[in-house]
Each structure stands twice: as structure tokens, then as C-alpha cells.
Amino acid sequence: MSIKVKIVSPEKVLFAHDADMAVMPGTEGDIAAMPDHAPLMLTLRGGVVDIYEGDVVTHRFFVAGGFADIAPSHCTILADRATKLEDLSVDDAEARLAGLEKSYEDADKMNVSALDILMGKMQSARAEIEAAQSAIPGMSL
């Protein structure tokens, strides 16, 4: 038995395939979507989605936050941004993080909601740097 996994970004459907399990970065911790999973909607933090066939990870994607809809027969990930792990760039992610840190420094410290948004984006950029480094052969963290 398998589960239909779909990863959708604002630009396109990045992945649509049957899998045995998808492990994704929920804001409250990683969660696995498997066949017959109880229905669940969750918010995603920036991190890596691993798609399993058997006990083997066959596909890896970085998502920069978003939502996931898990049901007994499917899992749909609606990502703010999604990229195959091998297509990530450490330099691009580091530049994004530097820009976000500058925005945070310049932000009105009384605007808590804006600061929270920036903190979430910085967490996502740090996770992207880590994911991009992990995709480089021979690179250890």
C-alpha cells in the first residue's frame, strides 16, 4: 500500500508520485505521512522533505515553509517555495540570510508580528544553507 504525495509550489507541481512515506518538517517537529494516516493539516517550517520507497529515501526536496494536508490516501504539500535538494545553492541561501538579517536589524522592534515573520524567514534560510551543504558530495556538517 502506498500514499500519493504531491509537492506544489506557487510556480508548479514539483513532484507527484506514489510513495511509502513522506517525512516533512512541521513547525512542531517532523511528521511522517503514511497510508491510513489520520487526516491532519499542519504548518511547515523551512526544511527537507524526504520521500521514501521501502526503507530508502528516493527523493529529497527543500521547502521554505507552507502547509501540508495529510489524509489516509494522500499527502499534499503546499510549499511557499520548493526546490530539489540538488538544485539548492549555498551562496544564494547565504545571500538571502544576509538580506534578512539586515532587514531584521533595520526593523521596528515594536512591530512584533513583522519580527516574527522575519525570524521565520531567517530560520528557513538557515535550514536551506544546511540542506544545500548536505547535498554537496563529501561535505559534512
C-alpha positions as CSV (number, residue, x, y, z in Angstrom):
1,M,0.0,0.0,0.0
2,S,1.3,3.5,-0.8
3,I,0.3,7.1,-0.4
4,K,0.0,9.7,-3.2
5,V,2.5,12.5,-2.4
6,K,2.3,15.8,-4.2
7,I,4.6,18.9,-3.7
8,V,3.2,22.1,-5.1
9,S,5.0,25.4,-5.2
10,P,3.4,28.7,-6.4
11,E,5.1,28.1,-9.8
12,K,4.3,24.4,-10.5
13,V,3.7,20.9,-9.3
14,L,7.2,19.9,-8.4
15,F,6.5,16.3,-7.5
16,A,3.6,13.9,-7.8
17,H,4.2,10.2,-7.2
18,D,3.2,7.2,-5.1
19,A,5.4,6.6,-2.1
20,D,5.5,4.5,1.1
21,M,6.1,7.6,3.3
22,A,6.9,11.3,3.2
23,V,8.7,12.9,6.2
24,M,8.3,16.6,6.4
25,P,9.3,19.5,8.7
26,G,6.3,20.5,10.7
27,T,6.5,23.6,12.9
28,E,6.0,21.4,15.9
29,G,8.5,18.8,14.7
30,D,9.0,16.4,11.8
31,I,6.0,14.3,10.8
32,A,5.6,11.3,8.6
33,A,2.7,10.8,6.2
34,M,1.9,7.1,5.5
35,P,-1.0,5.1,4.2
36,D,-4.0,5.2,6.5
37,H,-2.7,8.3,8.4
38,A,-5.4,10.2,10.3
39,P,-6.5,13.4,8.5
40,L,-4.3,16.3,9.5
41,M,-3.5,19.8,8.4
42,L,-0.2,21.2,9.5
43,T,2.1,24.2,9.1
44,L,5.6,23.6,7.7
45,R,8.8,25.3,8.7
46,G,11.7,25.6,6.3
47,G,13.4,22.2,6.0
48,V,13.8,19.0,4.0
49,V,11.0,16.7,2.8
50,D,12.2,13.1,2.4
51,I,10.2,10.7,0.2
52,Y,10.6,7.0,0.9
53,E,10.1,3.9,-1.2
54,G,10.5,1.0,1.2
55,D,13.3,2.0,3.6
56,V,15.1,4.1,1.1
57,V,14.9,7.9,0.6
58,T,14.3,8.2,-3.2
59,H,13.6,12.0,-3.4
60,R,14.6,15.0,-1.3
61,F,13.2,18.5,-1.5
62,F,13.7,21.7,0.4
63,V,10.5,23.6,1.3
64,A,10.7,27.1,2.7
65,G,7.5,26.7,4.8
66,G,3.9,26.2,3.8
67,F,1.2,23.8,4.7
68,A,0.6,20.0,4.4
69,D,-2.7,18.2,4.0
70,I,-2.4,14.6,5.1
71,A,-5.1,12.1,4.6
72,P,-5.3,8.3,4.6
73,S,-4.6,8.0,0.9
74,H,-2.7,11.2,0.0
75,C,-0.4,14.0,1.2
76,T,-0.3,17.3,-0.5
77,I,2.4,19.8,0.4
78,L,1.7,23.4,-0.5
79,A,5.1,25.0,-0.2
80,D,5.9,28.7,-0.1
81,R,8.9,27.7,-2.2
82,A,10.1,24.2,-3.1
83,T,13.4,23.0,-4.7
84,K,15.0,19.7,-5.3
85,L,17.9,19.4,-2.8
86,E,20.5,19.0,-5.6
87,D,19.3,22.3,-7.1
88,L,20.0,24.4,-4.0
89,S,22.8,26.9,-3.8
90,V,24.7,27.6,-0.6
91,D,25.7,31.0,-1.9
92,D,22.1,32.0,-2.8
93,A,20.8,30.9,0.6
94,E,23.6,32.7,2.4
95,A,22.9,35.9,0.5
96,R,19.2,35.5,1.3
97,L,20.0,35.1,5.0
98,A,22.3,38.2,5.0
99,G,19.5,40.3,3.5
100,L,17.0,39.0,6.0
101,E,19.4,39.7,8.9
102,K,19.8,43.3,7.6
103,S,16.1,43.7,7.4
104,Y,15.8,42.4,11.0
105,E,18.4,44.9,12.2
106,D,16.5,47.7,10.5
107,A,13.1,46.6,11.5
108,D,10.9,48.4,14.1
109,K,11.5,46.4,17.3
110,M,8.0,47.3,18.5
111,N,6.4,45.5,15.5
112,V,6.4,42.0,16.9
113,S,4.4,40.4,14.0
114,A,6.9,41.7,11.4
115,L,9.8,40.5,13.6
116,D,8.2,37.0,13.9
117,I,7.8,36.8,10.1
118,L,11.5,37.8,9.6
119,M,12.6,35.3,12.3
120,G,10.7,32.5,10.4
121,K,12.3,33.5,7.1
122,M,15.8,33.5,8.7
123,Q,15.1,30.0,10.2
124,S,14.2,28.9,6.7
125,A,17.3,30.4,5.1
126,R,19.5,28.7,7.8
127,A,17.8,25.4,7.1
128,E,18.3,25.9,3.4
129,I,22.0,26.5,3.9
130,E,22.3,23.3,5.9
131,A,20.3,21.4,3.3
132,A,22.4,22.7,0.4
133,Q,25.6,21.8,2.2
134,S,24.3,18.3,2.9
135,A,23.7,17.9,-0.9
136,I,27.3,18.6,-1.7
137,P,29.2,15.3,-2.0
138,G,31.9,14.9,0.7
139,M,30.6,17.9,2.6
140,S,30.0,17.1,6.3
141,L,28.2,19.4,8.7
